Amino acid sequence: MPTFADKAIRFNKVLDYTGAPLPPGIRIMNPFKESAQALALTEIFYKKYYNDHHQRHLILGINPGRFGAGLTGIPFTDPKRLVSVCNIPYSGKVTHEPSSVFIYDMIAAYGGPEQFYKDFYINSPFPLGFTSSDAQGKETNYNYYDSKTLLHAVSGSIIENIRTLIKMGVNTDICFCLGTGKNEQFLRKLNAEYQFFKKLIPLEHPRYIMQYKSAQKQFYIDKYIQAFKEIAK
């Protein structure tokens, strides 16, 4: 019988986008095709923390960023945290992603990665990233909801992705949503239509916290931990 790790690894291996054309200037970022080591890193990561048949609760972010999962393939895990916290060797560009800093500080407060990843599985409504390019060709991260045209193009893929994640064996009584703005609004609307989860609990997105509320980081870590206690009720 496949373990949770086996399912997560396979999920990443077959990730591809075959939906409607994207708006001009927007491209798909697929770390499992663009990074030579992303698949290998995720195999080590999931076999380390998910090599069991334990049911977990799902945490949905937005979509991967260039300096975290865009390089490692692991949600909210930049190369620095991959090495220093997860103790998984990494070679290549060592980047720093503020969202990853918050998530791993929160994970430490929860009890460490072994305990946290035993209880939770992090992914995204759209598990591949997007980037936009300016006139000089400089790329920046782009969110799935940043344009109506993009959202319309990928909505079908998002629905199928959430269905696939549920089939992996996540608990559907509670789903946690990172982002109390457009990500929450979209997921609430989707959940009202498809009834994926009995309850959706939103939390401020780590990027927002680190960019605008860094002085209150501990408050938000405590808020996350308190929300996660819902699963024990």
matplotlib code that plots the C-alpha trace (Angstrom):
import matplotlib.pyplot as plt

x = [0.0, 1.5, 2.6, 1.7, 5.3, 4.8, 1.6, 3.2, 6.2, 4.1, 1.9, 5.0, 6.4, 3.3, 2.6, 2.1, -0.2, -2.2, -5.1, -6.1, -3.5, -2.1, -2.3, 0.6, 3.7, 2.7, 4.5, 4.3, 7.1, 7.5, 10.3, 10.1, 11.0, 13.2, 15.3, 17.6, 17.4, 13.9, 12.4, 15.4, 15.0, 11.3, 11.8, 14.2, 12.0, 8.7, 10.4, 11.9, 8.6, 5.8, 6.8, 3.7, 0.0, -1.0, -3.9, -3.0, -4.8, -4.2, -2.8, -3.4, -1.1, -1.4, 1.2, 5.0, 7.5, 10.8, 13.1, 11.4, 9.5, 10.5, 14.0, 13.4, 10.0, 8.9, 6.2, 7.4, 10.9, 13.8, 17.3, 18.4, 15.7, 16.0, 19.6, 19.5, 16.2, 15.4, 19.1, 18.7, 21.8, 21.4, 23.7, 23.1, 21.7, 21.1, 18.1, 16.3, 12.5, 10.8, 7.7, 9.9, 11.4, 8.0, 6.8, 9.8, 9.7, 6.1, 7.0, 9.6, 6.9, 4.6, 7.2, 9.5, 9.3, 8.7, 5.7, 4.3, 4.7, 3.1, -0.1, 0.0, 0.6, 1.2, 0.3, -1.4, -4.7, -2.4, 0.8, 2.9, 4.2, 3.6, 6.0, 5.4, 8.1, 8.7, 10.0, 13.6, 12.7, 12.9, 10.7, 8.6, 6.3, 2.6, -0.4, -3.1, -5.8, -3.8, -5.8, -9.3, -8.0, -5.4, -7.9, -10.4, -7.7, -6.5, -9.8, -10.4, -6.9, -7.3, -10.5, -8.8, -5.8, -7.8, -9.7, -6.3, -5.0, -8.1, -7.6, -4.1, -5.8, -6.0, -8.6, -11.5, -13.1, -10.9, -8.7, -6.4, -6.0, -3.0, -4.2, -7.1, -7.8, -8.2, -7.0, -9.6, -12.3, -11.7, -11.4, -14.6, -16.5, -15.0, -15.7, -19.3, -19.8, -17.9, -18.1, -14.4, -14.1, -16.5, -14.6, -12.1, -9.9, -8.0, -4.7, -2.7, -0.2, 3.4, 4.5, 2.1, 3.2, 6.9, 6.4, 3.9, 3.7, 7.1, 7.2, 4.2, 5.5, 5.2, 1.5, 0.9, 2.9, 0.7, -2.4, -1.3, -0.6, -4.0, -5.8, -4.0, -5.3, -8.7, -7.7, -7.4, -11.0]
y = [0.0, 3.4, 5.7, 9.3, 10.0, 7.8, 9.7, 13.1, 12.1, 10.8, 13.9, 16.0, 13.8, 14.1, 17.8, 19.6, 22.2, 21.4, 23.9, 27.0, 29.5, 31.9, 35.7, 37.3, 37.8, 35.1, 31.8, 28.6, 27.9, 24.1, 23.4, 19.7, 20.4, 23.4, 22.4, 19.4, 18.6, 19.5, 16.0, 14.4, 16.9, 16.3, 12.5, 12.8, 15.3, 13.3, 10.0, 11.6, 13.2, 11.4, 7.8, 6.4, 6.0, 8.8, 11.1, 14.7, 18.1, 20.2, 23.7, 25.6, 28.5, 30.4, 29.1, 28.5, 31.4, 31.6, 31.5, 28.8, 25.9, 27.2, 25.9, 23.1, 21.8, 21.9, 24.4, 27.3, 25.7, 27.8, 26.3, 27.8, 26.2, 22.9, 22.6, 24.2, 22.8, 19.7, 18.7, 17.8, 18.5, 21.1, 22.4, 25.4, 28.9, 29.4, 31.8, 33.4, 33.6, 35.5, 33.3, 30.3, 32.0, 32.5, 29.0, 27.3, 29.6, 28.6, 24.9, 25.2, 26.6, 23.7, 21.1, 20.8, 19.5, 15.8, 16.7, 19.3, 17.3, 14.3, 16.5, 18.7, 18.6, 21.9, 22.5, 25.1, 25.5, 25.7, 23.7, 25.2, 28.8, 31.8, 34.6, 37.8, 39.6, 43.3, 45.0, 44.1, 40.5, 40.6, 38.0, 38.5, 36.1, 36.2, 34.8, 32.7, 35.3, 38.4, 38.6, 37.4, 36.0, 33.8, 32.8, 31.7, 29.8, 27.8, 27.3, 23.9, 22.8, 24.1, 22.1, 18.9, 19.6, 19.9, 16.7, 14.9, 16.2, 14.9, 11.5, 11.3, 10.9, 14.3, 14.9, 16.9, 18.1, 21.2, 22.8, 25.7, 28.6, 30.9, 34.3, 36.2, 38.1, 36.9, 33.4, 32.9, 34.5, 32.2, 29.1, 29.9, 30.3, 27.1, 25.2, 26.4, 25.0, 21.7, 21.0, 19.9, 20.6, 20.9, 24.0, 26.4, 28.3, 31.3, 32.6, 35.6, 34.7, 34.5, 36.9, 39.5, 39.0, 39.3, 42.3, 44.3, 42.9, 41.6, 43.3, 41.2, 37.9, 36.1, 37.2, 35.5, 32.4, 32.1, 32.6, 29.8, 27.4, 28.2, 27.6, 24.3, 23.1, 22.9, 19.5, 18.1, 19.0]
z = [0.0, -1.0, 1.8, 2.0, 0.8, -2.3, -3.2, -2.7, -4.8, -7.6, -7.5, -8.1, -10.9, -13.0, -12.5, -15.8, -17.1, -20.2, -19.7, -21.5, -22.8, -20.2, -20.6, -22.5, -20.4, -17.8, -17.8, -15.8, -13.3, -12.9, -10.5, -11.3, -14.9, -14.4, -11.4, -11.9, -8.2, -7.2, -7.7, -5.9, -3.0, -2.6, -2.6, 0.3, 2.1, 1.8, 2.6, 5.7, 7.0, 5.3, 4.9, 6.7, 6.2, 8.7, 7.6, 7.6, 7.4, 4.3, 4.3, 1.0, 0.2, -3.1, -5.5, -5.3, -5.4, -7.2, -4.2, -2.1, -3.7, -7.1, -6.3, -3.7, -4.9, -1.3, -0.3, 1.9, 2.1, 0.8, 0.4, 3.7, 5.7, 3.8, 4.9, 8.4, 9.7, 7.6, 7.3, 3.7, 1.5, -1.2, -3.9, -6.0, -5.5, -1.8, -1.5, 1.4, 1.3, 4.1, 4.0, 4.6, 7.6, 9.2, 8.4, 10.0, 13.0, 13.4, 12.9, 15.6, 18.0, 17.0, 18.1, 15.1, 11.6, 12.5, 14.6, 12.2, 9.0, 10.8, 11.2, 8.1, 4.4, 2.6, -1.0, -3.2, -5.1, -8.2, -7.3, -10.1, -10.0, -12.2, -13.2, -15.1, -17.1, -17.6, -20.8, -19.7, -19.2, -15.4, -13.8, -10.7, -8.8, -10.0, -8.1, -9.8, -8.9, -10.1, -13.3, -14.2, -17.5, -15.7, -13.0, -15.7, -17.5, -14.5, -12.5, -14.0, -13.1, -9.5, -9.1, -10.3, -8.2, -5.0, -5.9, -6.4, -3.0, -1.3, -2.9, -1.4, 2.0, 3.6, 6.3, 4.8, 8.1, 8.2, 5.6, 6.5, 4.0, 3.9, 2.9, 4.2, 1.1, -2.5, -1.8, 1.0, -1.1, -4.1, -2.0, 0.0, -3.3, -4.6, -1.4, -1.3, -4.8, -4.5, -0.8, -0.6, 3.1, 6.0, 7.4, 5.9, 8.4, 7.0, 8.4, 7.3, 4.6, 5.8, 3.1, 4.3, 7.9, 7.1, 4.8, 6.8, 10.3, 11.1, 14.5, 15.4, 14.1, 17.4, 17.6, 14.3, 15.2, 18.3, 16.1, 13.8, 16.7, 18.2, 14.9, 14.5, 17.8, 16.1, 14.7, 18.2, 19.1]

ax = plt.figure().add_subplot(projection="3d")
ax.plot(x, y, z, "-o")
ax.set_aspect("equal")
plt.show()
